[in-house]
Amino acid sequence: SLLVGVMLAIVNFARVVLLEGYPIEIGLVVCVTLVFTVVVAKCLGGFLPIVAKKLGFDPALMASPLITTIVDSISLLIYFAIASVVLGI
């Protein structure tokens, strides 16, 4: 997941900064967030069904709607934390 996140971030950074013309700081915030979001999504996507099975629940209950909601919430927190540090907001 780290390799996928880094490759996506490199391509996205080139697109955001070179093609779209946004400042480097904006590209940095978006791309660092992308790396962390991909890693967190992959880890939670594999971890939550295992936890559900250990707790005696059907792992299918932890399928996409719940995982998507959790990952989206965590991604927003990661984005705002990185943006506040890098951009000084």
KAURBEL-V961989 format. One record per residue. N is the residue number from 1. RES is the residue in one letter. SS is DSSP state (@ for helix, = for strand, . for the rest). Layout:
((N RES SS) (N RES SS))
//
This chain:
((1 S .) (2 L @) (3 L @) (4 V @) (5 G @) (6 V @) (7 M @) (8 L @) (9 A @) (10 I @) (11 V @) (12 N @) (13 F @) (14 A @) (15 R @) (16 V @) (17 V @) (18 L @) (19 L @) (20 E .) (21 G .) (22 Y .) (23 P .) (24 I @) (25 E @) (26 I @) (27 G @) (28 L @) (29 V @) (30 V @) (31 C @) (32 V @) (33 T @) (34 L @) (35 V @) (36 F @) (37 T @) (38 V @) (39 V @) (40 V @) (41 A @) (42 K @) (43 C @) (44 L @) (45 G @) (46 G @) (47 F @) (48 L @) (49 P @) (50 I @) (51 V @) (52 A @) (53 K @) (54 K @) (55 L .) (56 G .) (57 F .) (58 D .) (59 P @) (60 A @) (61 L @) (62 M @) (63 A .) (64 S @) (65 P @) (66 L @) (67 I @) (68 T @) (69 T @) (70 I @) (71 V @) (72 D @) (73 S @) (74 I @) (75 S @) (76 L @) (77 L @) (78 I @) (79 Y @) (80 F @) (81 A @) (82 I @) (83 A @) (84 S @) (85 V @) (86 V @) (87 L @) (88 G .) (89 I .))
//
